[in-house]
Amino acid sequence: MESRIELNIYDGNDEIVETYSARGVRWGVVEDALGVDEQLKSMTMADQISAMKSVVTGVFPSITDEHLRAAYLEDIVACFNSVKSRGNQINTKK
């Protein structure tokens, strides 16, 4: 079984104030992540951030914009990559 996907939210002192966690990823979110991944290089930075935000909010539907703004970029990218990785497994498992 896959590990959980988590996203930490930090306060102004870099202390974790909340952790969003998901045990799985919905099919539609995987589709979105793979579609975004195929187009990332041709997107502007603003569009890349918006597209990744869409995937992260698909994984954690209850996350607020305020909490997203308090997450580290590296954690958001790791969340996106985890979703993408799960989708890529479809092509590699035999």
SULQUIQUI-V228617 format. One record per pair of residues at least 24 apart in sequence whose ideal C-beta (glycine too) atoms are under 6 Angstrom apart, sorted by the first residue. I is the first residue (numbers start at 0). J is the second residue. Records with the same first field share a line. If there is no record, write none. Layout:
I->J + J
This chain:
4->58 + 78 + 81
6->70 + 74 + 78
7->74
8->66 + 69 + 70
9->69
19->59 + 62
21->58
24->82 + 85
28->57 + 58
29->86
32->82 + 83 + 86
33->86
36->83
51->79
54->79 + 82
